[in-house]
Amino acid sequence: MIWIGVDAPKRLHAAVALGPEGRLGHKTVPNTAGGWTALLTWTSAWPERVWAIEGSGALGRGLAQFLAERGERVHEVSPKWTAQRRRTMRKPGKSDRLDAHAVAQLLREEADALPLVLPEESAAASVELWSRLRDDVVADMTRLRNRLHALLLLCDPQYHRRLPKLTTQGGLRACQAYTAPGPGALARAREQAVRQLAAQLALLARQERELRANLERTVTERFAALTAIEGVGSLVAAALVAELGAPRPGFGVPQLAALAGVAPLEASSAGTVRHRLNRLGNRRLNSLFYHIAIVQARLYPPAQAYLARRQQEGHTAKEARRALKRQLVRRVWRHWQACWSASPVAPPIPRSCAA
């Protein structure tokens, strides 16, 4: 078996190939389709090979998908893991080649534990794009709305008595035609700024509505199984799909709990067994489980009964809610799997993992 590690900066990708007895070679290619082809051709002399790419969901995504679509076995490596491994190497320093060598070493030692990269499925990739883009748009809307609120307070501290709420379309239309009280150049300048901010906010609001409609339609058509969970609406289901992607070999309930930061971390010492709160993992995924738990605690009687029982056992409200999140991991995993088992096109498995 040959282990190939790739460091994937923006313009160039550096690869290092390791064999059982040490390094076999290295190659640097441009981050283009031609460069990806050249890199795959370079490795053709080693039929038994496996890849690891640092940042396969970011700058290395193009190469990772190029290889996965051609049946190569590709693993994801976090830049944090690469940095930790590089610090333990005998030769100090920082370069693309050293990073690629660290990635290859990590792959050789921990291949079975590294996440597997699969070819993108069109619906899931679209949901990932729309869901994350919508989050950015909503954050921009909040920032602009706060700025607009502060500017209106300068114009008129009692503006809320004359204008609809800024979260409504009526409020945005009123701000786009806003007339600041009082004469003078300063009032006119503030008035113009209010209108411009309202126009920007209205544009973002239209984009958010379009993204929401796309997500709701795709979830209804493709990922409706997730919405069967109490507290999971279309937007939450879309966010879960965006963070989880497609099922892959070796990714089960324990791995999902660890990825979401729901599974507690052991912190034992001197014969005393302890566990502490896990603040690692995918924090967006963790917040989704928190959202589901909060909704179920308000509206879902079985969840309410579970929380009450945990508190009667001596746990605090926060501890009971964390336990509920761990219970939710199993349900989310089953319904997520059901979305793909009901799909007419199952995600392909790399040839070296098919066995």
Buried (B, 14 or more C-beta within 10 A) or exposed (E): EBBBBBBBBEEBBBBBBBBEEEEBBBBBBEBBEEBBEEBBEBBEEBEEBBBBBBBBBEBBBBBBBBBBEBEBBBBBBBBEBBEEBBEEEEEEEEEBBBBBBBBBBBBBEBBEEBBBBBBBBEBBBBBBEBBBBBBEBBEBBEEBBEBBEEBBEBBBEEBBEEBBEBEEEEBBBBBBEBEBEEEEEEBEEBBEBBBBBBEBBBBBBEBBEEBBEBBBEBBEEBBBBBBEBBBBBBBBBBBBBBBBBBBBEEBEBEBBBBBBBBBBEEEEEEEEEEEEEBEEBBEBBBEBBBBBBBBBBEEBEEBBEBBEEBBEEEBEEEBBBBBBBBBBBEBBBEBBBBBBEEBEEEBBBBEEEEE
